[in-house]
Amino acid sequence: MRSALAGLMIALLAPLAVLAQGPPQPTLDELRGQSRVAVVFADSPDDSKFVQQMAWLDADPGPIEERNVVILTDTDPKANGPLRQRLRPVGFGVVLIDIDGTIATRRPLPTTVRELSNFVDRMPSRRQETGSHRP
């Protein structure tokens, strides 16, 4: 009886664990051709650079959304997830990837929304979207 009760408790708590983790992030392959991607890496979610970066992104999401940028994060180097395997970060970093999957820039320090927006605006895909002929 006790093991049946323990099994029931685990079954009831399992969905809560999934909700606590949030929905799974899309992969770079799923986003290719649809969105630009900014991947924020850190060795811990408590990393001061990571906290600063996320605060800046949360404070002013409008310009990022206007430019069709999806924010992905990875703060667990021990897990060696697909983002880390593909992009090979060291410590904190922001990697901006264009719609076609090419890496546009790597930033070793927190980057303001304005700076990210400027990088995006200089991408050929963005200039084509806006009809800009600036270099």
Buried (B, 14 or more C-beta within 10 A) or exposed (E): EEEEEEEEEEEEEEEEEEEEEEEEBEEBEEBBEEBBBBBBBBBEEEBEBBBBBBEBBEEBEEBBEEBBBBBBBBBBBEEEEEBBEBBEBEEBBBBBBBBEEEEBBEBEEBBBBEBBBEBBBBBEBBBEBEEEEEE
